[in-house]
Amino acid sequence: MVYASGGFRHLGNAERPIHVPDDMKGVKIRVTKSPIEYTLIKTWGAVPVPYDWTQLYQGLQTGVVSGQYVSIPWQHLSKLHEVAKYYTKIGGAWSGNQISMDLAQYEQLSADEKEWVRTAAAEFGSSVRRLDQQWVQEGIDAIRKDIKEWYVPSDAEMELWRAGAVGAWKNAKGTYDPELAERALAEQGLDDFIATLKQAGAL
């Protein structure tokens, strides 16, 4: 079972409104130690700064970093919107968790036990999706009350964000199953982005 833990990531920053990747130039964005995330932020034109999550609020206050690319509920929980007043709803990276079971152990179960496991997983997934969507919306509503701008890019602007992400996809090639990746993108209606990734050799 794969389930959401805060939904998609969005940008928050303390410097200025950001509508398209070109607006990111010179903005210091906190990143994890993930090479993919580092490349993504750099490709968008910002300055990626590896920085500890627990110190991020203080880092935003002091200007060591200027923004973050994190799921909204976690930004709200950490009160980052008290310092970062400009938000851009771009999505892209999705925050999720999984529950796994060893296949050999599963195969030892009886038919009834396998059915119980499948039913429990489905019920859990349904409940978590509903609760997570509620958590995301509550975070959005709370943050929007306390910031200067909550920007939702147009379709044309989102194409610029997706195009900027191609470098990160190429950097991650070999770490994901191309067929599964294409299926996930197709289910989101991102056929044009699939074509872009294929042309770039990322799929």
C-alpha positions as CSV (number, residue, x, y, z in Angstrom):
1,M,0.0,0.0,0.0
2,V,1.4,3.4,-1.1
3,Y,-0.3,6.3,0.6
4,A,0.1,10.1,0.7
5,S,1.8,12.0,3.5
6,G,1.1,15.6,2.8
7,G,0.4,15.5,-0.9
8,F,2.4,17.4,-3.5
9,R,5.3,19.8,-2.7
10,H,4.9,23.5,-3.3
11,L,7.3,26.4,-3.1
12,G,7.3,29.0,-0.3
13,N,9.8,31.8,-0.1
14,A,10.6,34.9,1.9
15,E,11.9,37.1,-0.9
16,R,9.5,37.8,-3.6
17,P,6.6,36.5,-5.8
18,I,7.6,33.5,-7.9
19,H,5.4,32.7,-10.9
20,V,7.7,31.0,-13.4
21,P,11.2,29.4,-13.1
22,D,12.9,32.5,-14.2
23,D,11.7,34.2,-11.1
24,M,13.8,31.7,-9.0
25,K,17.1,33.1,-10.1
26,G,19.3,33.8,-7.1
27,V,16.8,32.6,-4.6
28,K,18.4,30.2,-2.1
29,I,16.1,27.2,-1.7
30,R,16.6,24.7,1.1
31,V,17.0,21.1,-0.2
32,T,17.7,17.7,1.3
33,K,20.8,15.7,0.4
34,S,18.9,14.1,-2.5
35,P,20.8,14.6,-5.8
36,I,17.5,14.6,-7.7
37,E,16.0,17.4,-5.6
38,Y,19.3,19.4,-5.8
39,T,19.3,19.1,-9.6
40,L,15.6,20.0,-9.8
41,I,16.0,23.2,-7.8
42,K,19.2,24.2,-9.8
43,T,17.5,23.5,-13.1
44,W,14.7,25.8,-12.1
45,G,17.3,28.6,-11.7
46,A,17.5,28.8,-7.9
47,V,20.5,28.2,-5.6
48,P,20.0,24.8,-3.9
49,V,21.3,24.9,-0.3
50,P,21.4,21.6,1.7
51,Y,20.0,22.5,5.1
52,D,18.7,20.7,8.1
53,W,14.9,20.6,8.4
54,T,14.8,21.3,12.1
55,Q,16.8,24.5,11.5
56,L,14.8,25.7,8.5
57,Y,12.6,28.3,10.4
58,Q,15.7,30.0,11.8
59,G,17.4,29.7,8.5
60,L,14.6,31.6,6.8
61,Q,14.7,34.2,9.5
62,T,18.4,34.8,9.2
63,G,18.5,34.6,5.4
64,V,20.8,31.6,5.2
65,V,18.0,30.2,3.0
66,S,15.2,32.0,1.4
67,G,12.7,29.3,0.6
68,Q,11.6,25.7,0.6
69,Y,10.0,23.1,-1.6
70,V,8.0,21.1,0.9
71,S,4.5,19.6,1.2
72,I,2.0,22.2,2.5
73,P,0.9,20.4,5.7
74,W,4.5,20.1,6.9
75,Q,5.1,23.8,6.1
76,H,2.1,24.7,8.1
77,L,3.0,22.4,11.0
78,S,6.5,24.0,11.2
79,K,5.0,27.5,10.8
80,L,7.3,28.3,7.9
81,H,4.6,30.6,6.5
82,E,5.3,33.0,9.4
83,V,8.6,33.8,7.6
84,A,8.0,32.8,4.0
85,K,5.2,35.0,2.7
86,Y,5.1,34.0,-1.0
87,Y,3.8,30.7,-2.1
88,T,3.6,29.0,-5.5
89,K,1.4,26.0,-6.1
90,I,3.5,24.0,-8.5
91,G,3.3,20.4,-7.3
92,G,5.7,17.9,-8.9
93,A,7.2,15.9,-6.2
94,W,4.7,13.9,-4.1
95,S,5.2,13.0,-0.5
96,G,4.2,9.4,0.3
97,N,4.8,6.4,2.4
98,Q,4.3,2.7,2.0
99,I,3.4,-0.4,3.9
100,S,5.0,-3.5,2.5
101,M,4.9,-7.2,3.3
102,D,7.5,-9.8,2.4
103,L,6.2,-11.8,-0.5
104,A,7.4,-15.2,0.9
105,Q,5.5,-14.4,4.2
106,Y,2.4,-13.4,2.2
107,E,2.5,-16.7,0.2
108,Q,2.4,-18.7,3.4
109,L,-1.0,-17.2,4.4
110,S,-4.2,-19.1,3.8
111,A,-6.6,-17.8,1.2
112,D,-8.8,-16.2,3.9
113,E,-5.8,-14.5,5.5
114,K,-4.7,-13.1,2.1
115,E,-8.1,-11.7,1.6
116,W,-8.1,-10.1,5.1
117,V,-4.7,-8.5,4.3
118,R,-6.0,-7.1,1.0
119,T,-9.2,-5.8,2.5
120,A,-7.4,-4.2,5.4
121,A,-4.9,-2.5,3.0
122,A,-7.7,-1.2,0.8
123,E,-9.7,0.2,3.8
124,F,-6.5,1.8,5.2
125,G,-5.6,3.3,1.9
126,S,-9.1,4.8,1.4
127,S,-9.1,6.3,4.9
128,V,-5.6,7.7,4.6
129,R,-6.4,9.3,1.3
130,R,-9.4,11.1,2.7
131,L,-7.6,12.2,5.9
132,D,-4.6,13.3,3.9
133,Q,-6.6,15.4,1.5
134,Q,-8.3,17.0,4.5
135,W,-4.9,17.7,6.1
136,V,-3.6,19.3,2.9
137,Q,-6.6,21.5,2.5
138,E,-6.5,22.6,6.2
139,G,-2.8,23.6,5.7
140,I,-3.6,25.5,2.5
141,D,-6.5,27.4,4.2
142,A,-4.4,28.3,7.3
143,I,-1.3,29.4,5.3
144,R,-3.3,31.6,2.8
145,K,-4.7,33.6,5.7
146,D,-1.2,34.7,6.8
147,I,0.8,35.3,3.6
148,K,1.1,38.0,0.9
149,E,0.6,35.7,-2.1
150,W,-0.7,32.3,-3.0
151,Y,0.0,31.9,-6.7
152,V,-1.5,29.3,-8.9
153,P,0.4,29.2,-12.3
154,S,-1.5,29.1,-15.6
155,D,-1.3,26.0,-17.8
156,A,1.3,27.8,-19.9
157,E,3.3,28.6,-16.8
158,M,3.1,25.0,-15.6
159,E,4.6,23.9,-18.8
160,L,7.7,26.0,-18.0
161,W,7.9,24.4,-14.5
162,R,7.6,20.9,-16.0
163,A,10.2,21.7,-18.7
164,G,12.6,22.8,-16.0
165,A,12.2,19.5,-14.3
166,V,13.5,17.5,-17.2
167,G,17.0,17.8,-16.0
168,A,16.1,16.1,-12.7
169,W,14.3,13.3,-14.5
170,K,17.4,12.7,-16.6
171,N,19.6,12.8,-13.5
172,A,17.4,10.1,-11.9
173,K,17.3,7.8,-14.9
174,G,18.0,4.3,-13.9
175,T,16.4,4.7,-10.5
176,Y,12.8,4.2,-11.7
177,D,10.9,2.0,-14.0
178,P,10.2,4.0,-17.2
179,E,6.9,2.1,-17.9
180,L,5.6,2.7,-14.4
181,A,6.7,6.4,-14.6
182,E,4.9,6.8,-17.9
183,R,1.8,5.2,-16.6
184,A,1.7,7.5,-13.5
185,L,2.2,10.6,-15.7
186,A,-0.5,9.4,-18.2
187,E,-3.0,8.9,-15.4
188,Q,-2.5,12.6,-14.5
189,G,-3.1,13.6,-18.2
190,L,0.5,14.8,-18.7
191,D,0.9,13.4,-22.2
192,D,2.8,16.4,-23.4
193,F,5.3,16.1,-20.6
194,I,5.7,12.4,-21.4
195,A,6.6,13.4,-24.9
196,T,9.1,15.9,-23.6
197,L,10.7,13.4,-21.3
198,K,11.0,10.9,-24.1
199,Q,12.6,13.4,-26.4
200,A,15.1,14.3,-23.7
201,G,15.9,10.6,-23.2
202,A,14.5,10.5,-19.7
203,L,11.9,7.9,-20.5
